[in-house]
Amino acid sequence: MFDIRLVFGWLMSKCDRWSQGTESRFLLTRLVGLACMTLIGAATILVMPAAIAADSTDLASGSQVFQAHCEGCHINGGNIIRRGKTLKLNALQRNGMDSLEGIAQIVTHGKNNMSAFHDRLTEQQIQDVAAYVLDQAETGWKEPQK
């Protein structure tokens, strides 16, 4: 990777040679600034997917957390305690829980018959299991449990 400040400094030194008058120097300075901003934008776009991947949830970890803590009541997305409160997509949508935030909220704080898991799971585990549940709901819980 290159240091954008070195590129900018090199270009500015060339501007001093190329420009004769104040107006030419002003225009060249603006042009160099625009070119550098374009390079910074391009570098950001190229690096961004790696940053997103680092912050993303881990479905494999979510599957493990689900098997260890949730599957007893929610096998294959069902609910052995309250039939209408399943993890199927239509039930999640009906209950306003069809988002990562909604699922994570319920996992963290519990609701009615469901226990809270904030004291048993880390924040990352909660995010991972929420992502896993939403992914499974969107695919109809067809992936076999491992």
N, C-alpha and C positions, 0 to 999 in steps of 0.2 A: 504494500500500500504506500502511497505517496503522501507527503505532508503538503496540504493545500497552501499553507503559508509560504513555503519555499517557492511554489509555482507562482503565487501572487507576487512575491518579492522579485523573482526573475522577470516576470512580465512588466512590472513597474520600472525596473531598471532599463528594460528595452524601450519603454515609453519615453524615458528621458532622452534617449538617443534619437528616436524617431520623430519626436515632436519638436517643432521649431518655435511655435507661438503658444501663448497661454490657452487660446481656444482649442488648438489641436491637442494639447496636453489634457485639458478637461475632458474632451471627447474620448481620447484614448483611455484615460483613467476610468471613465464610466463603462467603456467597452470591456476593459479588463475585469472590472468589478462584476459585470454581468456574466462574463465567461466563468469566473470563479464561482459565482452563485450557482450557475448551471452545473458545474463540476460537483459542488457540494450536494446539490439535489440528486444528481445521478449516483453519487457514492452512497447517499442515504437510502435510495431505493434498492441498491445492490446489497446493502448490509441489513436492511429491514427484515427480510424473511428469516435470517438467522436469529435476530432478536425476538421475533414473534415465536419462533420454535422454542427458544429458551424459556419463554414465559408461558407457554401453552400447557394444557393439562395432559396427563398421561393416562390414556384409556386402559393400558395394561394394569397400571397401578389401581385405577378406578375399579377394574374388574376384580382384582384381588381384595380390595376393601369391601366391595359389594358382597363377594362370597363369604368373607369373614364376619361381616356385621349386619348385612341386610337380607341375604338370601333366605334366612330362616322364616321370615314373614313375607318376603316379596319374591318368591321363586318364580322365575320366568316373567317378571314384571307384574305378577298378581299381588294379592293381599289376602293372607289367610285369616286376618283379624277382622277387617272391614272390606267387604267385597267391592264396594263402589270407589274405594280409595286406592286404586291400582296405580301402577307406573306405566300403563299403556298411554299412548299419545293422546287419545280422545279424553281420557280421564284427567290427564295433566292439563290439557287445554281447558276443560270444563271447570277445573278448580283453580285456574290461573297460575299453574305451576309449570308451564311449558317453557321455562328458561333456566339457564344455569344459575342465575341469581335466586329464582324461586325455589329450585330444588336444593341449592346450598343453604338457603334460609331454613327450610324444613329439617334438613340433616343437622344443621347447627343447633337449632333451638327446639326442635320437635314440635308436635301439635297433637292435641287430643291423646289418642292411644299410642302415638309414636314417641319414643324416647328421644331426647336430645343427645347429640354425639359430640358436642363442643369439648367435653372433658375427656373424650376417648380418642378423638382423631385430630390430627394436625390440620391447619387451614389448607395446606396443599392436598392432603388426603380428601378433605371435604370437596374441594374443587374438582379433584380427579374423579371421585365417585359421582358427583353431580354431572360431569361431562359424560361419564359412562352411562348413567341412567338416561340422559337425554339422547345420546347416540343410540342406545338400545330401543328406546321408545320410538325414535324416528325410523328405525329399521324393523319395527314390529317384533322385537325380542326374538329374532330368528337365529341369531348367532348362538351356537351351543355354549353353555356354561362350561368352563374348564376347571 
